[in-house]
Amino acid sequence: MTASGTCLLIGRTLNSIAGMSSSAQRKRIRKSPTDRRAEIVAAAASIALTEGLEAITLRRVAEELGVRPGLISHYFPAVEELVAEAFGTAAQSELDTLLPADRGDATPAEHLARFFAHAAGEAFDDVSRLWINARHLSRYRPALRNRVGHQQSRWRDRLANLIRDGVRSGQFRTDDAQLAAMRILVVIDGLGAHANSDSSDQPDAVTSMAVTTAERELGLPRGTLRPDSATA
């Protein structure tokens, strides 16, 4: 799977959460409260990725779904809760797409190499912008701040568990998987902070910093985790 294909998968995941196609949106279908709530959150998450978290309002989500704003407020009386849920849904879809808990037959090293291959380039710039957006707004929105912290912890734990598996299998070498995961993610976050600017002129030594950091932290030969070393 290419990076752009992986990015499209996030969109498909959000659509599947909504449980409806665009043609079905135009029909009057009585949904269960659980399905309706999931549909609202998925629509808000899609808006967050394309327009920003500030664009999430009860009216805007209602327009997206073709329903009255009162239906949205019935499930989310406070729009701040919907904003936090939308970010959490988009961020979790990103995590499950890039670094799924079920690795199948892939070794930890193969899984990590594929992660870097899929996360590289412009395909995930919208998600990087969403994280920038969420961290900025979380200064003023406690519900969103809590969700950002929760998603950061999930990323750290998922990556640390992968590293521990690599250590147990003899592929990785580190005395502290949690610390190694944190160092790798700090570099990824730093590179993602440039999603709003033109980084096309950055040298390879900069754009590949996350990979080289991971290789150094995990005692791997240079080039082991390069995106071009991962299979599709």
PEHUKA-V633368 format. One record per pair of residues at least 12 apart in sequence whose C-alpha atoms are under 8 Angstrom apart, sorted by the first residue. I is the first residue (numbers start at 1). J is the second residue. D is the distance in Angstrom with one decimal. If there is no record, write none. Layout:
# PEHUKA-V633368
{{I | J | D} {I | J | D}}
This chain:
# PEHUKA-V633368
{{1 | 118 | 7.7} {1 | 232 | 4.8} {2 | 117 | 7.8} {2 | 118 | 6.2} {2 | 232 | 6.6} {3 | 117 | 6.8} {3 | 118 | 4.2} {3 | 119 | 6.3} {3 | 120 | 6.9} {3 | 121 | 7.5} {3 | 123 | 5.8} {3 | 124 | 7.8} {4 | 118 | 7.8} {4 | 123 | 4.9} {4 | 124 | 7.9} {6 | 97 | 6.8} {6 | 98 | 7.6} {6 | 118 | 6.5} {7 | 123 | 5.9} {7 | 124 | 6.2} {9 | 97 | 7.2} {10 | 90 | 7.7} {10 | 93 | 5.8} {10 | 94 | 6.3} {10 | 97 | 6.7} {11 | 46 | 7.4} {13 | 93 | 6.8} {14 | 42 | 5.3} {14 | 43 | 7.7} {14 | 45 | 7.4} {14 | 46 | 7.1} {14 | 89 | 7.9} {14 | 90 | 7.5} {14 | 93 | 7.5} {15 | 42 | 6.8} {17 | 38 | 6.1} {17 | 39 | 6.5} {17 | 42 | 6.1} {18 | 35 | 7.2} {18 | 36 | 7.8} {18 | 38 | 5.6} {18 | 39 | 3.7} {18 | 40 | 7.2} {18 | 41 | 7.7} {18 | 42 | 5.4} {18 | 43 | 7.2} {19 | 35 | 7.3} {19 | 39 | 6.7} {20 | 39 | 7.9} {25 | 65 | 6.5} {25 | 66 | 7.1} {26 | 66 | 7.1} {37 | 75 | 6.6} {40 | 61 | 7.1} {40 | 65 | 7.7} {40 | 72 | 7.1} {41 | 82 | 6.7} {41 | 85 | 6.4} {41 | 86 | 5.4} {41 | 89 | 7.4} {42 | 86 | 6.8} {42 | 89 | 7.2} {43 | 61 | 6.5} {43 | 64 | 6.8} {43 | 65 | 7.2} {44 | 56 | 6.2} {44 | 61 | 6.0} {44 | 82 | 7.4} {44 | 83 | 7.4} {44 | 86 | 5.4} {45 | 85 | 7.9} {45 | 86 | 4.2} {45 | 87 | 6.1} {45 | 89 | 6.5} {45 | 90 | 5.6} {46 | 90 | 7.6} {47 | 61 | 7.9} {48 | 86 | 7.0} {48 | 87 | 7.1} {48 | 130 | 7.0} {49 | 90 | 7.5} {49 | 126 | 5.8} {49 | 127 | 6.4} {49 | 129 | 8.0} {49 | 130 | 6.1} {50 | 126 | 7.0} {52 | 130 | 6.7} {52 | 133 | 7.0} {53 | 83 | 6.5} {53 | 87 | 7.7} {53 | 130 | 7.5} {53 | 133 | 7.0} {53 | 134 | 7.2} {56 | 79 | 7.8} {56 | 83 | 6.5} {57 | 79 | 6.5} {58 | 72 | 5.9} {58 | 73 | 6.6} {58 | 79 | 6.7} {80 | 141 | 7.3} {80 | 143 | 6.7} {80 | 144 | 7.4} {81 | 143 | 6.4} {81 | 144 | 7.7} {83 | 144 | 7.0} {84 | 143 | 6.0} {84 | 144 | 4.5} {84 | 147 | 6.1} {85 | 147 | 7.8} {87 | 130 | 7.7} {87 | 134 | 7.4} {87 | 144 | 7.8} {87 | 147 | 7.7} {87 | 148 | 7.9} {88 | 147 | 6.2} {88 | 148 | 7.4} {88 | 151 | 6.8} {90 | 127 | 7.9} {91 | 127 | 7.5} {91 | 151 | 6.9} {92 | 151 | 7.1} {94 | 127 | 7.5} {95 | 155 | 6.8} {98 | 115 | 5.5} {98 | 118 | 6.7} {98 | 119 | 6.9} {99 | 111 | 7.7} {99 | 112 | 7.9} {99 | 115 | 6.1} {99 | 158 | 7.5} {99 | 159 | 7.7} {101 | 158 | 7.1} {107 | 166 | 7.8} {108 | 162 | 6.2} {108 | 163 | 7.2} {108 | 165 | 6.6} {108 | 166 | 5.2} {108 | 171 | 7.6} {109 | 166 | 6.9} {109 | 171 | 6.8} {109 | 172 | 7.9} {109 | 225 | 7.4} {110 | 225 | 7.9} {110 | 230 | 6.6} {112 | 225 | 7.0} {113 | 224 | 7.6} {113 | 225 | 4.5} {113 | 226 | 6.5} {113 | 227 | 6.0} {113 | 229 | 7.1} {113 | 230 | 5.4} {114 | 227 | 6.7} {114 | 230 | 5.3} {114 | 231 | 7.0} {114 | 232 | 7.5} {116 | 211 | 7.0} {116 | 225 | 7.3} {116 | 226 | 7.3} {116 | 227 | 5.6} {117 | 226 | 7.4} {117 | 227 | 4.0} {117 | 228 | 6.9} {117 | 230 | 6.6} {118 | 227 | 7.8} {120 | 227 | 7.6} {125 | 192 | 7.6} {125 | 195 | 5.5} {126 | 195 | 7.9} {128 | 192 | 5.4} {128 | 193 | 7.1} {128 | 195 | 6.2} {129 | 192 | 7.7} {129 | 193 | 7.6} {129 | 195 | 6.0} {129 | 196 | 6.7} {132 | 193 | 6.6} {134 | 148 | 7.1} {135 | 148 | 7.1} {156 | 178 | 7.2} {156 | 181 | 6.0} {156 | 182 | 6.3} {156 | 185 | 7.4} {157 | 178 | 7.4} {159 | 181 | 5.8} {160 | 177 | 5.2} {160 | 178 | 5.1} {160 | 180 | 7.5} {160 | 181 | 5.3} {161 | 177 | 7.6} {163 | 177 | 5.8} {163 | 181 | 7.6} {163 | 218 | 8.0} {164 | 177 | 5.9} {172 | 218 | 5.0} {172 | 219 | 6.1} {172 | 220 | 6.9} {173 | 217 | 7.8} {173 | 218 | 5.0} {173 | 219 | 5.2} {173 | 220 | 7.9} {174 | 217 | 6.7} {174 | 218 | 5.6} {174 | 219 | 7.1} {180 | 214 | 7.7} {180 | 217 | 5.9} {180 | 218 | 7.5} {183 | 213 | 7.8} {184 | 210 | 6.1} {184 | 213 | 6.2} {184 | 214 | 5.8} {185 | 210 | 7.9} {187 | 209 | 7.0} {187 | 210 | 5.5} {187 | 213 | 7.7} {188 | 210 | 5.7} {191 | 207 | 7.3} {211 | 225 | 6.1} {211 | 226 | 6.4} {212 | 225 | 8.0}}
